[in-house]
Amino acid sequence: MARLIYSAIASLDGYVEDTIGAFDWSAPDDEVLAFLTDLERPVGTYLYGRRMYETMTYWESPDVDAGPSEPERDFAQLWQAADKIVYSRTLSEPTTVRTRLERSFDPADVRQLKQSATSDLSIGGADLGGQALAAGLVDECQLFLTPTAVGGGKPAFPLGVRLQLELLDQHRFAAGTVFLRYAVLPAGESLS
């Protein structure tokens, strides 16, 4: 069975967007992007809400005039090769290849997808990720905490959902970003 991985880049105080919806402070540098790309290699399908999907469509054809770096080209190739599922009631049609549109998030469908997938699944976007966390579908959380505090906004984790996590890995980057990888323990299970 494939793992469902919730991945997010957040401020140190736990937000993926600030109070005005901006997240420009979270753009990964080449060191972080290369590390993130290596983490994403086992992923065959990305699950996105509309807003996260629209942000990620940049990787369908990154700005070649800006001269993408090697880590940017590597991530773009990886992203383009993966399947994408977008959950949206308002998007008329996907704008990228290998992408299918679903009108609503159904936990039973995602459970079935996990059971039938031959590679891992990644879920992105705090709202959609929060639904998957609340439904007990997420197996692992991968967080990149930036050396920024934004004082409020959209939290990386849903309010009112209690999770028991086990630290699996951590990594510190030169510019101060910290990576934390956690297993999500089943409800009622505690750390040994």
Secondary structure, DSSP 8 states (H G I E B T S, - for coil): ---EEEEEEEETTSEEE-TTS--GGG---HHHHHHHHHHHTTEEEEEEEHHHHHHHGGGGS--GGG---HHHHHHHHHHHHSEEEEE-SS--S-SSTTEEEESS--HHHHHHHHHH-SSEEEEESHHHHHHHHHTT---EEEEEEES---SSSEESS-TT----EEEEEEEE-TTS-EEEEEEE--TT----
